[in-house]
Amino acid sequence: MEFLKYQHVERFGTDEVDGIEFGKCYVFPKIDGTNGQIWADGESIRFGSRNRELCLENDNQGFMISIIRNEMFRHFFNKFPDTRLYGEWLVPHSLKTYCLFNKFCFPFKRRIINN
């Protein structure tokens, strides 16, 4: 699989989404972190931010190295190799009141890739 840029998610209450609540819509919590994604390419696990593929020399707030050290993700992709995970990497960012930093949260952003 190749890198896919992640779509920007707009915050409710901004001009860009004015009136959205008057139609059928689904509202999910927006977590303020930095975007991260993980996918497998058949040989290794790959990593990205919202706009670029990551490498160890150009990580995103320690996201890639922390996920590499977590065995859970390697086991996950051995079982689900055609899945791409999108989520938020919780690091001190614009909102600094979270109690969970250096965690990858992806409860609503999982894409199954059908070849």
The 8 nearest C-alpha neighbors of each residue, nearest first, counted from 0:
[[1, 40, 2, 39, 38, 41, 81, 3],
 [0, 2, 3, 40, 38, 45, 52, 39],
 [1, 3, 52, 4, 0, 47, 51, 46],
 [4, 2, 5, 1, 50, 51, 49, 47],
 [3, 5, 50, 49, 6, 2, 51, 48],
 [6, 4, 49, 3, 7, 50, 85, 48],
 [5, 7, 8, 4, 49, 50, 3, 9],
 [6, 8, 9, 5, 49, 4, 34, 10],
 [9, 7, 6, 10, 29, 5, 11, 16],
 [10, 8, 7, 11, 16, 15, 13, 29],
 [9, 11, 13, 12, 8, 29, 16, 15],
 [12, 10, 13, 16, 9, 17, 19, 26],
 [11, 13, 10, 17, 14, 16, 15, 9],
 [12, 14, 15, 11, 16, 10, 17, 9],
 [13, 15, 17, 16, 12, 11, 18, 10],
 [14, 16, 13, 17, 9, 12, 10, 11],
 [17, 15, 14, 19, 13, 18, 11, 12],
 [16, 18, 14, 19, 15, 13, 12, 20],
 [19, 17, 20, 21, 16, 22, 14, 12],
 [20, 18, 21, 16, 17, 22, 24, 23],
 [19, 21, 18, 22, 24, 23, 17, 16],
 [22, 20, 19, 18, 23, 24, 17, 16],
 [23, 21, 20, 19, 24, 18, 25, 17],
 [24, 22, 21, 25, 20, 19, 26, 18],
 [23, 25, 22, 20, 26, 19, 21, 27],
 [26, 24, 27, 23, 20, 19, 22, 28],
 [25, 27, 24, 28, 11, 29, 20, 23],
 [28, 26, 29, 25, 107, 30, 106, 11],
 [27, 29, 30, 26, 107, 10, 31, 11],
 [30, 28, 31, 27, 10, 8, 9, 11],
 [29, 31, 32, 28, 87, 89, 104, 33],
 [32, 30, 29, 94, 33, 92, 93, 89],
 [33, 31, 89, 87, 88, 90, 92, 30],
 [32, 34, 88, 87, 35, 89, 31, 90],
 [35, 33, 87, 48, 49, 86, 88, 32],
 [34, 36, 48, 86, 47, 87, 85, 88],
 [35, 37, 85, 47, 84, 46, 48, 86],
 [36, 38, 46, 84, 45, 83, 47, 85],
 [39, 37, 83, 45, 44, 82, 84, 46],
 [40, 38, 44, 41, 43, 45, 80, 76],
 [39, 41, 0, 42, 43, 44, 38, 45],
 [42, 40, 39, 43, 80, 44, 0, 81],
 [43, 41, 40, 39, 44, 45, 80, 0],
 [44, 42, 39, 40, 41, 45, 38, 73],
 [43, 45, 39, 38, 40, 46, 37, 42],
 [46, 44, 38, 37, 39, 43, 47, 40],
 [47, 45, 37, 53, 36, 52, 63, 38],
 [48, 46, 52, 53, 36, 51, 35, 37],
 [47, 49, 35, 34, 51, 50, 36, 52],
 [48, 50, 5, 34, 4, 51, 35, 47],
 [51, 49, 4, 48, 5, 52, 47, 3],
 [52, 50, 48, 47, 49, 53, 4, 2],
 [51, 53, 47, 46, 2, 48, 54, 50],
 [54, 52, 47, 46, 58, 57, 51, 48],
 [53, 55, 57, 56, 58, 52, 63, 46],
 [54, 56, 58, 57, 53, 64, 63, 61],
 [55, 57, 54, 58, 53, 59, 64, 63],
 [58, 56, 54, 55, 53, 59, 52, 63],
 [59, 57, 55, 53, 54, 61, 63, 56],
 [58, 60, 61, 62, 48, 57, 63, 53],
 [59, 61, 62, 58, 90, 33, 88, 63],
 [62, 60, 59, 64, 63, 58, 65, 101],
 [63, 61, 65, 59, 60, 64, 66, 88],
 [62, 64, 66, 65, 61, 58, 67, 46],
 [63, 65, 67, 66, 61, 62, 68, 55],
 [66, 64, 68, 62, 67, 63, 61, 69],
 [65, 67, 69, 63, 68, 64, 62, 72],
 [68, 66, 64, 65, 69, 63, 70, 72],
 [67, 69, 65, 66, 70, 64, 63, 71],
 [70, 68, 66, 71, 67, 72, 65, 73],
 [69, 71, 73, 72, 68, 74, 67, 66],
 [72, 70, 74, 69, 73, 75, 66, 76],
 [73, 71, 75, 74, 70, 76, 69, 66],
 [72, 74, 76, 70, 75, 71, 77, 44],
 [75, 73, 77, 71, 72, 76, 78, 70],
 [74, 76, 72, 78, 73, 77, 79, 71],
 [77, 75, 80, 79, 78, 73, 74, 72],
 [76, 78, 74, 75, 80, 79, 73, 72],
 [77, 79, 76, 75, 80, 74, 73, 81],
 [78, 80, 76, 81, 77, 82, 75, 74],
 [81, 79, 76, 82, 77, 39, 78, 41],
 [82, 80, 112, 79, 111, 83, 113, 39],
 [83, 81, 111, 80, 112, 79, 110, 38],
 [82, 84, 38, 110, 37, 109, 111, 85],
 [85, 83, 109, 37, 36, 110, 108, 38],
 [86, 84, 36, 108, 109, 35, 105, 83],
 [87, 85, 105, 35, 104, 34, 108, 36],
 [86, 88, 34, 32, 104, 33, 35, 103],
 [87, 89, 103, 33, 32, 102, 35, 34],
 [90, 88, 32, 100, 101, 102, 87, 103],
 [89, 91, 100, 101, 92, 32, 88, 60],
 [92, 90, 95, 94, 89, 93, 100, 32],
 [93, 91, 94, 90, 32, 95, 31, 33],
 [92, 94, 95, 91, 31, 32, 90, 96],
 [95, 93, 92, 96, 31, 91, 97, 32],
 [94, 96, 91, 97, 92, 93, 90, 98],
 [95, 97, 94, 98, 91, 99, 93, 92],
 [98, 96, 99, 95, 100, 94, 91, 89],
 [97, 99, 100, 96, 95, 89, 91, 90],
 [100, 98, 97, 102, 101, 89, 90, 96],
 [99, 101, 89, 90, 102, 98, 97, 91],
 [100, 102, 89, 90, 88, 99, 103, 62],
 [103, 101, 89, 100, 88, 104, 99, 90],
 [102, 104, 88, 87, 89, 86, 105, 101],
 [105, 103, 87, 86, 106, 102, 88, 89],
 [104, 106, 86, 108, 107, 85, 87, 103],
 [105, 107, 108, 104, 86, 109, 85, 84],
 [108, 106, 105, 109, 86, 27, 85, 104],
 [109, 107, 85, 105, 86, 106, 84, 110],
 [108, 110, 84, 85, 83, 107, 111, 105],
 [109, 111, 83, 82, 112, 84, 108, 85],
 [112, 110, 82, 81, 83, 113, 109, 84],
 [111, 113, 81, 82, 110, 114, 83, 0],
 [112, 114, 111, 81, 82, 110, 80, 83],
 [113, 112, 81, 0, 111, 82, 80, 40]]
